[in-house]
Amino acid sequence: LGLGRIVDGKRGVFELKTVVSGRDVVFDSVAGTISPPKTKELDLNPVASPCSPTDRLRIIFQTPLRLKFKNHLLDDLPFHVLVRSVLRRISSLNNSFGVGEPHLDYRGLVERAGKVRQLSSSLRWLDWTRYSNRQETRMQMGGLVGEAVYEGAVAEFIPLLNYCELTHLGKATTFGLGKIQVQ
């Protein structure tokens, strides 16, 4: 069928030669082989050494993060809003692909996240446009990029955030949006 916009009655043509995951070759068109990538078990267990109640956490938003809170896209990111999104992502993925609803104290986590304060932020909105073949139109897919530093009792949130480092966060993760790095 091709890719992209239809020009002169045709879409762009391509040939998939190789797919790699890390150092592993998943698909090789010459050899005609498909080797499923190694899977990684995602862990929600607490960190081995608990942090002090005043530890800091830096989160780098590497690709646009699209989050809604109270039905509005955000241009700032309080910690409790971030944690709400993390919990939704974990719950959704575990219900769809895992062993079901994780045993987490959702209400307590959100309440404790509300006590973590944002120390600094260099977050900014980045617009990103993509073309939808299905809708035959351009779509705005912007979100927050940059970094934010949070201060408070963050230890219990680190495994949850580490989970989302691997799975991304927010809307349009299938397009690579919502990639975070936790420091």
C-alpha positions in Angstrom: 0.0 0.0 0.0 3.0 2.3 0.6 3.4 5.1 3.1 2.6 8.8 3.4 0.5 11.1 1.4 -0.9 10.1 -2.0 1.0 11.9 -4.8 0.1 11.3 -8.4 -2.2 8.5 -7.2 0.5 6.6 -5.3 2.0 6.5 -1.9 5.8 6.2 -1.1 7.3 2.8 -1.6 9.7 1.2 0.9 11.4 -2.1 1.7 11.9 -3.3 5.3 15.4 -4.8 5.5 16.2 -5.1 9.1 14.6 -4.6 12.6 16.8 -4.4 15.7 16.1 -4.2 19.3 19.1 -3.0 21.2 21.8 -5.3 19.8 19.5 -8.1 18.8 18.3 -8.5 15.2 14.6 -9.1 15.3 14.0 -9.3 11.5 16.4 -9.9 8.7 14.9 -9.8 5.2 18.0 -11.4 3.5 18.0 -14.4 5.9 14.2 -14.4 6.0 14.2 -14.8 9.8 12.1 -13.3 12.6 13.4 -13.6 16.1 11.2 -12.2 18.8 13.1 -9.7 21.0 14.0 -10.6 24.6 11.2 -9.5 26.9 11.9 -7.6 30.1 9.9 -8.1 33.3 8.7 -4.7 34.6 9.1 -4.4 38.3 7.0 -2.3 40.7 8.9 -3.4 43.8 10.2 -0.7 46.2 13.8 0.5 45.8 16.3 -1.3 47.9 17.6 1.7 49.9 14.8 4.1 50.9 15.4 7.8 50.2 15.2 10.4 52.9 12.0 12.5 53.1 13.8 15.5 51.5 15.4 13.8 48.5 15.1 15.3 45.1 14.1 13.7 41.9 14.8 15.1 38.4 12.6 14.0 35.5 13.7 14.7 32.0 10.9 14.7 29.4 12.7 13.6 26.3 9.8 13.5 23.9 6.6 15.6 24.2 4.4 14.5 27.1 0.7 15.0 26.5 -1.3 14.9 29.8 -4.7 16.1 30.6 -5.9 17.0 34.0 -9.5 18.0 34.6 -10.0 17.7 30.8 -7.3 20.3 30.0 -3.8 19.8 28.4 -1.2 21.0 30.9 1.6 23.5 30.5 3.0 22.8 34.0 3.3 19.5 35.8 2.6 19.3 39.6 3.9 16.0 41.0 0.5 14.7 41.9 -0.7 15.1 38.3 2.4 13.2 37.1 1.8 10.4 39.6 -1.9 10.1 38.5 -0.8 9.6 34.9 1.9 7.1 36.0 -0.7 5.1 37.9 -3.2 5.1 35.0 -0.4 3.9 32.7 0.6 1.1 35.0 -3.0 0.0 35.7 -3.9 0.0 32.0 -0.8 -2.0 30.8 -1.1 -4.5 33.7 -4.8 -5.0 33.0 -4.3 -5.4 29.3 -1.0 -7.3 29.1 0.0 -8.3 32.7 -1.5 -10.2 35.6 -4.3 -7.7 36.2 -4.7 -4.8 38.5 -1.5 -4.2 40.5 -1.9 -4.0 44.3 -1.2 -0.3 44.8 -2.6 2.2 47.2 -3.8 4.6 44.5 -5.6 7.0 46.8 -2.7 7.1 49.3 -0.1 7.5 46.5 -1.9 10.4 45.0 -2.4 12.0 48.4 1.3 11.6 49.3 2.3 12.9 45.8 0.4 16.1 46.6 3.0 16.8 49.4 5.9 16.6 47.0 6.7 20.1 45.7 8.2 21.2 42.4 11.5 22.8 43.1 12.3 23.9 39.6 11.1 23.5 36.0 12.3 24.2 32.5 9.2 22.6 30.9 8.0 24.1 27.7 5.4 23.2 25.1 6.8 21.7 21.9 4.4 21.4 18.9 4.8 18.3 16.8 2.8 17.7 13.7 2.1 14.3 12.1 0.0 13.4 9.0 -2.9 10.9 9.5 -3.5 8.8 6.4 -6.7 7.5 7.9 -8.1 11.0 8.4 -6.1 12.5 5.5 -5.1 15.6 7.6 -2.3 17.0 9.6 -2.6 16.5 13.4 -1.0 18.6 16.2 0.6 16.3 18.7 2.5 18.7 20.9 3.4 18.2 24.6 5.8 19.2 27.4 9.5 18.7 27.0 12.4 19.8 29.3 12.9 18.8 32.9 11.4 19.3 36.3 12.9 18.8 39.8 10.7 17.6 42.6 11.6 17.6 46.3 10.0 15.6 49.1 9.3 12.0 50.1 9.9 10.5 46.6 11.3 7.1 47.3 8.0 5.1 46.9 7.4 6.7 43.5 10.8 5.8 42.0 9.8 2.2 40.9 6.6 3.5 39.4 8.5 6.2 37.4 11.1 3.7 36.4 8.3 1.5 35.0 7.2 4.5 32.9 10.8 5.1 31.7 10.3 1.8 29.7 6.7 2.2 28.7 6.5 6.0 28.2 3.7 8.1 29.6 0.6 10.1 28.6 -1.1 10.2 25.3 0.2 9.0 22.0 2.9 6.7 23.4 2.7 4.6 20.3 4.1 7.5 18.4 7.1 7.7 20.8 5.6 10.5 22.9 6.0 10.6 26.7 9.6 9.3 26.9 11.0 10.2 30.3 14.3 9.7 32.1 14.4 9.6 35.9 17.4 10.8 37.8 
